[in-house]
Amino acid sequence: MIAWGLLATAAIFGTWADRIPERRSLFVGGLRVLAVDLHVHTFPLSASTLAPMDMVLEARRQGLDAIAITGHNEAFSGKLGRWFSRMVGGPTVIAGEEIHGPKFHLIAAGIERSIRWRLSAAQAIDEVHRQGGIAIAAHPTGLAWPAFDAEAIRKIDGAEVGQPVAFQGQESTDEIRAFYRRSGAAAIGSSDWHGMGPLGLCRTFVFAKDDTEDSILAAIRARRTVVIDRGQVFGNLELAKLAGDRLRQPRPAPGRLQRISAVCGVLGLFGIALLSFPMAPSRRDPPPAPDKARAAV
């Protein structure tokens, strides 16, 4: 009972402390600075843990102004999330997909119809543009470089330079940064969220006229983006200089209720785990009674 009481306390205190942080709009040079995550996945059509509706709510909790829901070779999840966000007044949701081919991965943001994954990178980018969207090279490590030939590089709108794949080691970091510099495209920071780590861990600061999808896509085409990755700044350095330290928004330290919730939750789970182990019989316990049927035999 004590263990379950601790878990209940953790749930109550955690729920009470879970407040959506207030985030004031930042304007630089007459443009609104938006925190955007352009590469997230949802359950059940992509390997993830949140449904499109839950993703909208989590994006708001993480202080994001916009997200692109990019299912693997499907655009339905993004359209569902966009519908829900408009219903509840959530952040801007851009419908898209991750074109998940055998040799390259490409983010198509701002599309309505899924794009065939067997196309070449240049052909896929052309199809994205025909639908009015933007094409972003997703985690372009060295293995994907052959697929992005000179034609694809010339057409691409953005390249992920801040991406969790870089945490795998210095080699991956160097490769995606080298691709970004070679492409000359807009700097993009994306979490590639599948359920691990915080949403928006890597994000893009987009300098747009407003927070509508059209303005966000137009700003990316115009290279008005900034990415901050482990102290280094990529993208439009002039806009980054104008914004200064205002782009760096440290996460607030957990409050007292959050700490109490965490401690109670850990202790409660530990207590339940202990109770779940079967108790070994004591040596003093009497031996089990013989089965009557066997005794009769």
TINU-334662 format. One record per residue: x, y, z of N, C-alpha, C, O, CB in turn. Coordinates in steps of 0.001 Angstrom, whole numbers, padded with zeros to 6 digits, always signed. Glycine has a CB too. Example, Ala and Ser with C-alpha at 12.3 -4.5 7.8 and 13.67 -1.06 7.14 Angstrom:
+013190-005690+007800+012300-004500+007800+013200-003300+007800+014236-003319+008465+011308-004473+009046+012850-002250+007080+013670-001060+007140+012900+000030+007870+013409+001138+008039+014084-000598+005725
end
This chain:
+000818-001213+000000+000000+000000+000000+000852+001264+000000+000508+002259-000638-000925+000005+001205+001971+001211+000726+002841+002397+000782+003409+002691-000612+003464+003846-001033+004001+002186+001812+003830+001641-001321+004407+001831-002654+003389+002459-003601+003716+003387-004342+004903+000489-003224+002153+001953-003577+001124+002521-004448+000800+003954-004039+000504+004794-004888-000147+001659-004411+000856+004232-002729+000636+005604-002272+001705+006553-002772+001419+007697-003125+000585+005649-000765+002957+006067-002802+004045+006892-003332+003848+007181-004816+004084+008300-005272+005395+006203-003109+003414+006170-005568+003163+006388-007003+002019+007374-007213+002088+008223-008102+002841+005054-007705+000976+007270-006408-000136+008215-006524+000331+009628-006203-000058+010580-006879-001293+007811-005590+001165+009769-005174+001708+011089-004836+002549+011648-005976+002470+012835-006294+002549+011009-003558+003354+010784-006588+004180+011219-007714+003312+011717-008866+003604+012746-009476+005085+010073-008192+002231+010970-009161+001345+011372-010263+000654+012696-009963+000542+013549-010844+000294+010285-010529+000187+012880-008718-000530+014103-008360+000412+015307-008398+000095+016331-009003-001168+013967-006962+001569+015177-007750+002508+016292-007706+003069+016602-009095+003238+017766-009460+003650+015984-006734+003357+015541-009872+003887+015765-011212+002888+016459-012119+003247+017340-012899+004306+014457-011827+001623+016051-012009+000578+016696-012817+000399+018153-012422+000237+019021-013280-000753+015950-012671+000429+018417-011122+000243+019784-010646+001395+020685-011090+001191+021854-011416+000118+019801-009120+002618+020122-011098+003800+020917-011443+003989+021066-012942+004765+021912-013386+005033+020295-010844+003287+020250-013732+003490+020254-015184+002711+021406-015805+001564+021245-016220+003054+018902-015810+003337+022542-015861+002716+023730-016433+003374+024057-017763+004589+023922-017909+002820+024928-015465+002584+024483-018723+003134+024902-020004+003893+026209-019795+003303+027188-019338+002009+025068-021078+005176+026250-020114+005950+027464-019859+005490+028625-020736+005152+028445-021906+007430+027199-020088+005487+029801-020154+005160+030990-020924+006360+031364-021789+007495+031392-021314+004757+032166-019991+006099+031644-023041+007177+031983-023957+006781+033235-024729+005857+033225-025542+007487+030803-024924+007497+034292-024453+007193+035551-025137+007755+035526-026554+008822+034969-026810+007766+036754-024351+007019+036137-027457+007469+036196-028847+008701+037089-028959+008778+038151-028342+006339+036716-029766+009652+036639-029753+010892+037395-029974+010884+037921-031404+010635+037174-032350+012162+036505-029710+011158+039209-031551+011216+039839-032867+012612+040401-033088+013182+041040-032203+010144+040956-033002+013158+040158-034279+014478+040650-034645+014408+041196-036062+014055+040470-036991+015556+039529-034527+014740+042461-036232+014717+043060-037567+013365+043003-038230+013278+042848-039448+015711+042389-038438+012302+043127-037445+010949+043072-037986+010454+041673-038284+009363+041506-038829+010881+043876-039220+011241+040660-037934+010859+039267-038176+010633+038562-036846+011302+038853-035854+011943+038530-039006+009695+037644-036835+009433+036870-035629+010342+035649-035611+010470+034944-036612+007942+036449-035550+010966+035407-034474+011865+034260-034330+011063+033087-033778+010513+033159-032678+013081+034598-033397+011004+032022-034542+010207+030841-034183+011126+029667-033874+012097+029419-034589+009225+030469-035324+010809+028953-032806+011509+027716-032476+010773+026568-033154+009597+026330-032880+011594+027499-030922+011466+025856-034040+010812+024882-034922+011589+023565-034905+012820+023555-034913+010707+025433-036374+010852+022462-034880+011439+021128-035034+010827+020523-036297+009628+020248-036332+011176+020210-033756+011634+020315-037321+011141+019946-038648+011266+018457-038967+011194+018065-040132+011876+020730-039684+011452+017626-037938+011647+016200-038217+011235+015410-036985+012068+015101-036133+013131+015890-038611+009940+015081-036889+009445+014305-035747+008549+013184-036262+007917+013302-037312+008668+015216-034738+008509+012100-035502+007747+010911-035887+006690+010598-034836+006864+010900-033656+008683+009701-036081+005597+009990-035278+004484+009695-034382+004071+008231-034488+004383+007541-035459+003292+010603-034694+003371+007791-033473+002780+006450-033399+001407+006494-034090+000736+007520-033976+002647+005963-031894+000952+005469-034787+001574+004154-034945+002282+003947-036276+002925+002914-036462+000545+003101-034781+002188+004891-037210+002695+004638-038554+004201+004807-038671+004802+004346-039642+002019+005548-039527+004817+005459-037696+006275+005516-037625+006688+004984-036260+005887+004952-035325+006813+006979-037857+007930+004573-036158+008423+004030-034887+008550+005167-033878+009551+005883-033866+009797+003302-035077+007535+005331-033034+007533+006414-032057+006591+006037-030922+005995+004961-030928+007111+007767-032711+006464+006933-029950+005661+006619-028762+004469+007548-028577+003635+007292-027709+006527+006676-027534+004359+008612-029358+003253+009546-029211+002421+009579-030482+002959+009574-031589+003770+010949-028873+001110+009614-030318+000202+009796-031450+000284+011243-031933+000768+012104-031198-001262+009426-031058-000178+011527-033151-000099+012903-033660-000723+013931-032731-000179+015025-032581-000768+012986-035000-001865+013606-032093-002499+014566-031194-001636+014825-029964-001504+015967-029523-003878+014066-030771-001049+013766-029409-000167+013933-028259+001087+014721-028635+001609+015487-027825+000222+012569-027685+001564+014533-029853+002747+015263-030303+002495+016767-030302+003380+017551-029958+003160+014799-031703+001305+017158-030683+000949+018585-030672+001047+019145-029261+001608+020222-029056-000477+018798-031230+000510+018430-028298+000527+018895-026911+001951+018915-026358+002318+019825-025614-000367+018005-026037+002747+017917-026717+004132+017881-026234+004958+019010-026850+005820+019583-026185+004777+016521-026556+004700+019326-028100+005410+020442-028736+005126+021748-028005+006020+022575-027823+005006+020567-030217+003889+021925-027592+003547+023134-026834+004258+023143-025487+004724+024192-025041+002024+023234-026630+004344+021986-024836+005044+021899-023549+006517+022231-023686+007112+022798-022769+004887+020510-022955+007113+021887-024816+008541+022108-025021+008849+023477-025609+009986+023738-026003+009099+021040-025919+007859+024350-025674+008102+025708-026138+008364+025845-027617+009037+026784-028042+009232+026267-025412+007844+024922-028413+008028+024989-029859+006879+025750-030506+005715+025571-030148+008137+023578-030458+007226+026598-031458+006202+027349-032190+005644+026560-033364+004519+026801-033804+006774+028665-032686+006424+025625-033866+005975+024842-035025+006743+023532-035066+007882+023445-034608+006171+025636-036353+006099+022514-035624+006746+021223-035868+006325+020731-037238+005278+021120-037756+006381+020179-034764+007149+019871-037820+006770+019151-039033+006692+017679-038662+007697+017078-038281+007792+019400-040216+005508+017099-038770+005322+015679-038501+005626+014931-039796+004934+015098-040801+003863+015369-037980+006674+014102-039756+007225+013515-040976+007276+011998-040852+008314+011429-040514+008632+014077-041265+006163+011356-041123+006113+009901-041048+006983+009253-042101+007293+009862-043125+004694+009419-041193+007376+008021-041850+008183+007287-042814+007329+006926-044035+006440+006078-043961+008784+006012-042166+007615+007581-045138+006940+007301-046407+005418+007412-046308+004694+006683-046987+007312+005917-046888+004935+008324-045464+003487+008584-045390+003274+009998-044868+004035+010493-044036+002763+007535-044468+002220+010640-045375+001918+012020-044998+000645+012134-044167+000274+013233-043756+001792+012876-046238-000034+011004-043912-001309+011070-043191-001127+011563-041759-001932+012361-041279-001978+009701-043183-000083+011101-041070+000119+011489-039672+000246+013000-039535-000310+013592-038610+001364+010805-039102+000974+013618-040449+001140+015063-040401-000165+015807-040605-000421+016816-039947+002132+015498-041435-000990+015312-041515-002280+015974-041755-003215+015806-040564-003992+016708-040253-002943+015414-043022-003144+014655-039897-003959+014437-038706-003511+015363-037577-004345+015965-036899-003877+012966-038257-002202+015478-037374-001693+016382-036353-002032+017825-036645-002338+018590-035730-000208+016232-036223-001983+018207-037906-002316+019587-038291-003775+019889-037990-004094+020961-037476-002025+019822-039786-004666+018952-038307-006092+019140-038025-006325+019317-036527-007057+020214-036110-006911+017944-038553-005698+018457-035720-005909+018541-034272-005357+019850-033711-005992+020476-032863-005250+017345-033565-004194+020263-034171-003595+021489-033644-004457+022705-033958-004569+023623-033145-002191+021682-034217-005056+022704-035126-005954+023815-035460-007202+023785-034590-007759+024835-034272-006346+023764-036944-007643+022603-034204-008829+022486-033362-008569+023017-031953-009452+023638-031360-009286+021031-033296-007372+022783-031407-007085+023139-030018-006253+024406-029896-005924+024816-028783-006371+022003-029335-005907+025032-031006-005094+026243-030941-003657+025976-030550-003056+026755-029810-005696+027206-029974-003101+024883-031042-001731+024511-030716-000720+025157-031641-001062+026061-032403-001578+023020-030766+000525+024701-031582+001560+025253-032465+001270+024912-033925+000467+024028-034224+002949+024720-032065+001926+025617-034811+001778+025339-036234+002317+023950-036543+003446+023619-036180+002505+026406-037083+001512+023144-037210+001935+021807-037620+002022+021785-039141+001053+022080-039840+000948+020706-037093+003193+021432-039632+003429+021323-041067+003368+019843-041432+004127+019030-040904+004810+021960-041477+002474+019512-042323+002358+018116-042756+003524+017767-043676+003909+018562-044534+001001+017867-043477+004070+016593-043492+005189+016183-044341+005441+014698-044228+004612+013944-043717+006451+016951-043975+006587+014294-044710+007005+012902-044594+008521+012843-044660+009180+013756-045157+006365+012024-045710+009058+011740-044143+010463+011433-044380+010512+010406-045496+010109+009257-045319+011175+010906-043079+011005+010831-046635+011175+009910-047758+012334+008989-047384+013494+009398-047348+011448+010680-049130+011985+007744-047110+012900+006798-046480+013360+005810-047533+012855+004691-047614+012228+006064-045279+014332+006237-048348+014822+005376-049408+016008+004538-048975+016509+004707-047863+015194+006197-050600+016464+003642-049829+017580+002761-049454+018925+003466-049384+019833+002989-048703+017677+001630-050428+019073+004607-050082+020374+005269-050139+020386+006662-049518+021458+007212-049268+020821+005362-051558+019227+007234-049267+019165+008572-048695+017839+008741-047976+016876+008024-048247+019341+009655-049786+017798+009696-047056+016571+010083-046374+016370+011575-046606+017306+012368-046508+016628+009742-044839+015127+011941-046917+014820+013320-047270+013553+013756-046563+012537+013064-046623+014673+013482-048793+013604+014902-045893+012418+015468-045266+011671+016305-046301+012234+017221-046900+012795+016325-044017+010405+015979-046499+009522+016760-047371+008506+017448-046472+007595+016799-045958+008810+015853-048461+008651+018741-046278+007773+019496-045383+006873+020408-046195+007334+021141-047069+008594+020316-044365+005568+020353-045893+004621+021195-046615+004021+020520-047820+003737+021171-048825+005284+022451-047041+003822+019204-047730+003231+018453-048842+001897+017852-048397+001584+017815-047207+004200+017335-049339+001126+017385-049366-000157+016758-049090-000199+015297-049507-000988+014520-048969-001249+017510-049785+000634+014921-050451+000623+013542-050959+001995+012906-050742+003031+013552-050903+000237+013507-052471+001977+011646-050380+003223+010927-050176+004002+010817-051487+003417+010743-052567+002947+009534-049599+005319+010807-051372+006213+010778-052533+006916+009421-052587+007336+008890-051559+007257+011941-052468+007039+008874-053780+007628+007537-053941+009074+007515-053446+009875+008385-053788+007568+007095-055420+009388+006514-052641+010715+006440-052045+011758+005863-052983+012946+005878-052660+010664+005622-050798+011345+005351-054141+012311+004776-055083+012872+005810-056061+013706+005473-056901+011660+003648-055859+012428+007054-055963+012972+008090-056827+014409+008413-056430+014832+008128-055310+012102+009353-056768+015149+009007-057352+016460+009531-056992+016272+010763-056111+015169+011305-056033+017296+009876-058261+017326+011203-055455+017216+012373-054581+016761+013598-055368+015889+014336-054908+018560+012657-053892+017335+013823-056542+016951+014985-057339+015495+014898-057782+014782+015901-057762+017860+015116-058558+015045+013704-058184+013650+013534-058602+012698+013750-057424+011643+014363-057582+013436+012132-059206+013069+013249-056249+012219+013429-055069+012120+014903-054698+011046+015376-054328+012765+012619-053879+013214+015625-054793+013194+017064-054497+012282+017786-055478+011526+018674-055085+014623+017660-054553+012346+017413-056746+011461+018029-057741+009995+017806-057369+009180+018721-057491+011747+017456-059149+009655+016602-056917+008274+016306-056552+007848+017099-055328+006710+017564-055256+008099+014814-056295+008749+017260-054363+008451+018088-053187+008129+019511-053625+007158+020105-053157+009642+018086-052189+008937+020050-054515+008723+021420-054985+007430+021547-055785+006763+022579-055717+009904+021875-055834+007071+020515-056540+005818+020566-057303+004614+020683-056374+003595+021270-056738+005677+019318-058190+004738+020117-055162+003649+020210-054189+003753+021462-053315+002956+021637-052393+003637+018974-053308+004714+022324-053593+004848+023564-052836+005599+023428-051533+005568+024338-050704+003516+024113-052558+006289+022288-051330+007002+022071-050082+008475+022373-050193+008959+022845-051222+006817+020668-049625+009189+022087-049097+010635+022239-049079+011265+020882-048808+010670+020022-048159+011077+023282-048016+012492+020703-049319+013208+019440-049187+014442+019656-048320+015228+020573-048558+013602+018874-050578+014604+018798-047308+015704+018917-046355+016439+017576-046292+015816+016530-046105+015182+019343-044938+017744+017612-046447+018539+016399-046307+018526+015971-044843+018934+016730-043963+019997+016619-046812+018051+014741-044587+017928+014244-043221+019196+013487-042819+019654+012597-043535+016687+013332-043084+019752+013853-041668+020982+013256-041116+021939+012807-042233+022202+011613-042376+020630+012052-040210+022464+013764-043028+023269+013401-044204+024713+013032-043842+025641+013800-044096+023275+014553-045199+024887+011856-043251+026224+011358-042986+026849+010834-044282+026203+010813-045329+026189+010254-041907+028092+010417-044197+028840+010056-045392+028190+008975-046244+028355+008973-047464+030189+009611-045003+027453+008055-045625+026817+006981-046393+025806+007520-047411+025577+006894-048446+026125+006004-045447+025200+008679-047120+024185+009236-048015+024765+010167-049075+024053+010559-050000+023153+009978-047211+026022+010522-048963+026588+011509-049880+026488+011109-051355+026152+011964-052175+028025+011745-049529+026761+009855-051737+026679+009513-053174+025296+009765-053768+025182+010077-054953+027050+008053-053381+024241+009634-052955+022885+009829-053484+022598+011295-053772+021788+011609-054644+021850+009287-052502+023254+012190-053050+023035+013616-053263+024078+014133-054251+025106+014690-053867+023105+014402-051917+023781+013931-055535+024712+014385-056566+024615+015902-056737+023895+016575-056000+024427+013672-057909+025349+016428-057717+025413+017883-057905+024036+018467-058187+023727+019567-057730+026369+018233-059047+023206+017747-058934+021859+018234-059243+021003+018320-057982+020296+019307-057778+021183+017319-060275+021064+017298-057141+020285+017304-055899+020771+018411-054960+019966+019097-054331+020378+015931-055198+022075+018576-054873+022631+019624-054002+022158+020993-054460+021864+021857-053634+024176+019571-053992+022084+021196-055754+021663+022497-056282+020203+022788-055967+019823+023952-055844+021884+022551-057786+019380+021755-055835+017946+021946-055660+017497+021938-054202+016402+022409-053893+017212+020885-056407+018315+021416-053311+017847+021182-051951+017670+022498-051196+018391+023465-051439+018823+020271-051204+016701+022523-050277+016376+023750-049540+017078+023834-048191+017393+024930-047727+014884+023845-049335+017323+022706-047564+017932+022729-046236+018713+021457-045972+018530+020449-046655+016869+022921-045162+019584+021513-044975+020368+020350-044576+020464+020326-043057+020752+021343-042426+021785+020375-045224+020221+019164-042481+020293+019034-041031+021752+019097-040584+022563+018239-040933+019633+017713-040562+022063+020124-039807+023409+020291-039265+023413+020102-037755+024456+019815-037167+023965+021672-039624+022252+020262-037125+022060+019940-035718+021113+018764-035643+019928+018891-035951+021514+021162-034914+021642+017598-035225+020857+016363-035323+021392+015360-034316+022608+015269-034142+020903+015774-036767+020523+014598-033641+021014+013635-032652+022005+012616-033190+022772+012045-032414+019868+012915-032064+022011+012369-034504+022980+011418-035051+024400+011888-034769+025321+011073-034715+022768+011235-036565+024588+013204-034589+025914+013731-034302+026429+013283-032942+027635+013279-032698+025897+015240-034370+025503+012902-032050+025930+012455-030720+026566+011070-030753+027109+010612-029747+024747+012448-029767+026504+010404-031900+027117+009083-032017+028632+009151-032024+029299+008160-031730+026636+008395-033270+029183+010311-032356+030637+010441-032372+031068+011604-033236+030263+012199-033953+031286+009158-032867+032334+011917-033160+032867+013058-033885+032793+012864-035393+032619+013829-036137+034294+013313-033470+032924+011627-035842+032884+011378-037283+031531+011781-037871+031478+012445-038907+033168+009896-037577+030439+011382-037214+029114+011762-037701+028924+013265-037648+028339+013850-038560+028026+011072-036889+029411+013894-036591+029324+015354-036473+030030+016024-037639+029476+016916-038280+029931+015833-035140+031255+015590-037912+032034+016200-038999+031351+015995-040345+031375+016884-041197+033454+015614-039039+030741+014826-040541+030149+014531-041845+028911+015379-042117+028770+015913-043217+029791+013059-041933+028004+015516-041137+026807+016311-041420+027152+017799-041530+026495+018530-042271+025747+016091-040325+028159+018244-040811+028571+019641-040941+029245+019898-042291+029047+020951-042897+029521+020022-039799+030038+018935-042756+030661+019081-044069+029607+019099-045169+029716+019872-046121+031663+017947-044317+028591+018255-045044+027524+018252-046048+026792+019590-046053+026505+020139-047117+026532+017100-045783+026488+020115-044870+025801+021401-044791+026608+022489-045494+026056+023261-046277+025551+021787-043325+027891+022553-045224+028718+023600-045841+028783+023419-047352+028773+024401-048094+030138+023588-045247+028851+022176-047811+028920+021924-049255+027613+022267-049944+027607+022700-051096+029275+020467-049525+026504+022076-049240+025198+022290-049877+024860+023766-050046+024200+024143-051014+024112+021615-049067+025302+024597-049120+024909+026006-049173+023442+026222-048873+022912+027306-049116+025226+026576-050522+022771+025195-048343+021335+025275-048069+021098+025866-046684+022046+026167-045959+020676+023881-048178+019835+026029-046325+019482+026568-045016+019922+025593-043925+019811+024377-044079+017959+026841-044924+020420+026146-042824+020809+025330-041679+019558+024860-040951+018675+025657-040632+021739+026119-040722+019493+023561-040693+018324+022978-040035+018784+022181-038816+019724+021389-038890+017519+022072-041020+018105+022405-037701+018288+021591-036514+017013+020825-036244+015946+021427-036121+018679+022453-035299+017101+019496-036149+015912+018656-035976+016210+017561-034966+017337+017076-034867+015460+018041-037328+015175+017180-034215+015370+016157-033193+015234+014743-033733+015669+013796-033078+014392+016361-032079+014629+014571-034932+014365+013220-035460+013703+012389-034366+014134+011274-034074+015689+012531-035958+012654+012942-033768+012109+012381-032526+011343+011093-032780+010432+011038-033605+011198+013394-031843+011742+010049-032042+011072+008754-032094+010557+008325-030732+010010+007230-030602+012010+007703-032638+010718+009159-029716+010245+008802-028391+011316+008880-027323+011006+008795-026134+009680+007437-028416+012570+009039-027721+013663+009126-026765+014162+010572-026690+014296+011247-027711+014815+008164-027158+014432+011034-025471+014942+012390-025304+013843+013412-025469+012732+013065-025872+016055+012666-026292+014130+014681-025163+013103+015721-025271+012836+016126-026711+013757+016219-027523+013513+016938-024474+011590+016361-027017+011217+016895-028315+011856+018276-028474+011847+019080-027542+009666+016970-028467+012404+018543-029648+013057+019831-029857+014444+019919-029267+014988+021015-029131+012223+020909-029288+015038+018772-028907+016402+018784-028390+017324+019516-029357+018141+020340-028945+016905+017349-028148+017189+019211-030643+017823+019994-031704+016692+020731-032423+015699+020120-032818+018667+019075-032706+016845+022025-032588+015765+022816-033181+016328+023884-034107+017517+024202-034077+014904+023465-032086+015442+024424-034923+015795+025482-035860+015129+026777-035420+013940+026792-035104+015377+025110-037306+015882+027845-035399+015298+029166-035183+015033+029779-036551+015957+030088-037303+016239+030083-034315+013756+029947-036852+013327+030447-038158+012888+031903-037999+012060+032216-037143+012165+029570-038749+013438+032778-038814+013114+034195-038776+012080+034462-039870+012426+034639-041039+014400+035085-038966+010803+034489-039471+009697+034546-040427+008820+035764-040173+008918+036407-039128+008857+033267-040353+007969+036070-041133+007049+037196-040975+006010+036903-039897+005618+037795-039144+006355+037511-042307+005566+035644-039828+004615+035222-038802+004759+033723-038628+005669+033116-039193+003142+035609-039179+003868+033120-037849+004017+031697-037547+003176+030791-038443+002920+029642-038083+003654+031448-036114+002746+031280-039590+001999+030436-040512+002942+029514-041279+004138+029781-041393+001181+031296-041486+002386+028435-041796+003200+027491-042561+003861+028157-043758+005045+027933-044010+002349+026320-043028+003120+028971-044497+003680+029620-045681+004869+030508-045322+005870+030525-046038+002607+030445-046389+004763+031242-044221+005859+032130-043818+007080+031340-043383+008212+031731-043668+005411+033054-042689+006855+030228-042691+007979+029399-042239+008712+028797-043430+009942+028824-043483+007487+028280-041298+007967+028257-044378+008598+027665-045555+009329+028725-046373+010420+028472-046883+007553+026957-046423+008731+029917-046501+009377+030998-047250+010674+031423-046576+011662+031699-047256+008432+032202-047382+010683+031478-045248+011894+031874-044530+013006+030844-044720+014174+031212-044845+011594+032056-043036+012657+029569-044742+013673+028541-044956+014230+028629-046368+015436+028494-046570+013094+027142-044700+013365+028853-047338+013861+029019-048720+014811+030203-048821+015767+030168-049596+012685+029209-049701+014555+031253-048040+015385+032456-048065+016611+032344-047165+017357+033313-047021+014564+033653-047653+016835+031165-046550+017988+030908-045676+017966+031770-044419+019020+032145-043906+019282+031153-046436+016774+032083-043921+016684+032865-042680+016511+031906-041497+015488+031918-040813+015493+033889-042743+017522+031088-041276+017488+030119-040183+018802+030173-039406+019846+030545-039941+017230+028688-040723+018721+029794-038144+019903+029711-037272+019799+028426-036458+018727+028082-035960+020017+030971-036327+020909+027728-036329+020992+026520-035508+022160+026689-034544+023256+027087-034938+021167+025231-036392+021910+026382-033284+022965+026412-032272+023187+024983-031804+022299+024353-031229+022593+027360-031067+024377+024493-032059+024698+023104-031712+025963+023075-030862+027067+023300-031356+024878+022234-032993+025778+022794-029571+026893+022674-028621+027829+023875-028692+029051+023736-028749+027679+021392-028890+027217+025059-028687+027984+026293-028638+028355+026881-029986+028769+028039-030053+029204+026063-027878+028219+026117-031063+028528+026635-032391+027254+027099-033097+026188+026501-032948+029245+025564-033232+027387+028157-033852+026248+028762-034541+026372+028506-036031+027433+028713-036620+026162+030282-034254+025275+028053-036643+025229+027791-038080+024053+028545-038685+023079+028863-038002+025115+026265-038370+024165+028824-039977+023061+029475-040666+023335+030939-040919+024458+031333-041235+021793+029326-039874+022292+031744-040777+022378+033170-041062+023048+033867-039878+022394+034184-038884+020965+033775-041343+024337+034097-039992+025107+034636-038874+024734+036084-038571+024853+036526-037429+026593+034537-039170+024288+036822-039580+023871+038208-039351+022644+038262-038450+022587+039066-037520+023579+038912-040686+021657+037404-038727+020472+037361-037882+020814+036814-036494+020266+037267-035488+019381+036505-038539+021720+035840-036449+022129+035296-035152+022786+036374-034308+022577+036425-033096+023088+034110-035336+023572+037229-034931+024232+038305-034199+023220+039314-033690+023352+039813-032573+025266+038999-035082+022210+039621-034497+021170+040564-034061+020377+040002-032877+020011+040737-031961+020215+040887-035230+020119+038697-032908+019347+038081-031825+020182+037920-030561+019665+038047-029451+018808+036723-032264+021476+037640-030729+022363+037512-029583+021983+036353-028671+021548+035296-029127+022367+038792-028799+022157+036578-027375+021908+035521-026391+020433+035211-026210+020086+034274-025490+022497+035908-025067+019567+035969-026843+018134+035721-026676+017703+034400-027304+016633+033882-026985+017334+036860-027282+018528+033851-028195+018213+032544-028775+018519+031414-027812+017966+030321-027938+018983+032338-030067+019383+031662-026867+019765+030632-025907+018822+030713-024721+018935+031604-023879+021249+030794-025455+017898+029779-024666+016910+029768-023596+017111+028521-022751+016592+027457-023088+015467+029825-024164+017863+028638-021648+018104+027457-020810+016815+026933-020207+015906+027699-019886+019098+027783-019700+016749+025628-020059+015577+025023-019439+015547+025371-017956+016580+025303-017289+015576+023487-019640+014386+025743-017429+014312+026063-015998+014610+024830-015148+014275+023703-015512+012923+026625-015642+015253+025080-014000+015565+023973-013087+014263+023405-012532+013308+024153-012326+016502+024446-011924+014206+022101-012288+012973+021511-011740+012641+022099-010387+013525+022290-009552+013105+019991-011624+011367+022386-010166+010911+022953-008906+010761+021896-007830+011048+020718-008044+009602+023670-009103+010300+022347-006653+010181+021444-005509+009178+020335-005774+009427+019175-005448+009777+022218-004263+008032+020693-006373+007025+019667-006640+007539+018617-007619+007255+017430-007464+005752+020306-007185+008295+019049-008628+008841+018097-009591+009844+017156-008936+009881+015967-009250+009500+018836-010750+010666+017697-008015+011629+016839-007327+010920+015831-006413+011295+014661-006348+012612+017693-006512+009891+016312-005713+009129+015388-004856+008481+014298-005703+008494+013125-005331+008045+016152-004046+007916+014689-006842+007273+013721-007735+008274+012670-008194+007966+011478-008202+006656+014433-008953+009474+013108-008576+010489+012172-009058+010907+011200-007961+011016+009998-008205+011712+012933-009578+011143+011718-006741+011575+010852-005637+010486+009840-005284+010766+008654-005106+011937+011696-004395+009249+010311-005183+008145+009400-004851+007951+008344-005933+007674+007183-005633+006845+010186-004652+008096+008747-007175+007931+007795-008262+008984+006699-008236+008667+005524-008415+007976+008511-009582+010240+007084-008013+011313+006092-007968+011126+005150-006782+011254+003935-006927+012685+006786-007887+010821+005712-005599+010629+004875-004416+009428+003942-004574+009482+002776-004182+010449+005751-003176+008331+004470-005159+007155+003642-005370+007426+002482-006302+007023+001354-006020+006034+004471-005911+008111+002744-007421+008436+001675-008365+009384+000662-007731+009261-000541-007959+009059+002257-009643+010332+001156-006932+011264+000253-006253+010516-000661-005276+010792-001857-005189+012349+001061-005505+009560-000069-004543+008787-000862-003594+007946-001919-004278+007870-003054-003806+007902+000032-002772+007305-001557-005401+006489-002532-006136+007367-003643-006697+006970-004808-006716+005707-001843-007278+008575-003273-007158+009482-004292-007693+009881-005285-006613+009963-006488-006865+010732-003639-008293+010128-004779-005407+010487-005685-004305+009337-006621-003969+009542-007812-003733+010889-004884-003059+008110-006069-003949+006957-006896-003589+006625-007933-004662+005972-008938-004379+005748-006015-003341+007075-007685-005892+006729-008604-006982+007560-009877-006966+007184-010863-007598+006900-007914-008311+008688-009874-006252+009512-011080-006188+008849-012104-005265+008415-011748-004170+010947-010744-005694+008764-013366-005688+008153-014384-004823+009005-014614-003583+010234-014641-003649+007965-015709-005589+008333-014777-002461+009021-015006-001194+009413-016484-001080+008576-017369-001261+008125-014581+000003+010680-016739-000781+011138-018122-000606+010564-018690+000685+010493-017966+001678+012690-018198-000590+010151-019960+000713+009586-020545+001938+010632-020615+003053+011798-020923+002806+009030-021954+001652+010209-020333+004248+011102-020386+005410+011405-021833+005757+010592-022727+005523+010477-019658+006626+012590-022051+006319+012977-023411+006705+012079-023956+007813+011941-025171+007963+014439-023436+007160+011478-023074+008575+010631-023499+009678+009215-023834+009222+008426-024412+009970+010588-022425+010736+008903-023452+007956+007555-023742+007481+007357-025248+007398+008287-025959+007018+007299-023081+006108+006175-025761+007740+005923-027202+007653+005906-027654+006217+005535-026871+005343+004606-027565+008329+006292-028889+005929+006287-029392+004547+004867-029451+004011+003930-029655+004783+006943-030788+004468+004685-029278+002708+003321-029329+002135+002681-030679+002362+003368-031701+002377+003350-029021+000633+001369-030695+002540+000624-031936+002777+000673-032794+001538+000612-032257+000432-000841-031647+003173+000780-034099+001667+000818-034980+000482-000504-034967-000259-001570-034842+000343+001164-036417+000889-000420-035095-001555-001615-035145-002384-002426-036376-002013-001876-037476-001978-001250-035159-003889-003724-036225-001733-004569-037353-001308-004669-038437-002378-004704-039628-002069-005966-036856-000956-004714-038003-003651-004815-038988-004730-003579-039857-004771-003676-041071-004946-005019-038299-006081-002403-039241-004611-001169-040010-004623-001114-040937-003408-000659-042078-003497+000052-039072-004645-001596-040412-002256-001551-041252-001051-002414-042489-001249-002068-043580-000795-002025-040459+000194-003569-042304-001947-004444-043453-002148-003785-044497-003035-003958-045695-002811-005769-043011-002757-003026-044054-004046-002327-044981-004915-001247-045720-004129-000538-046556-004689-001717-044242-006116
end
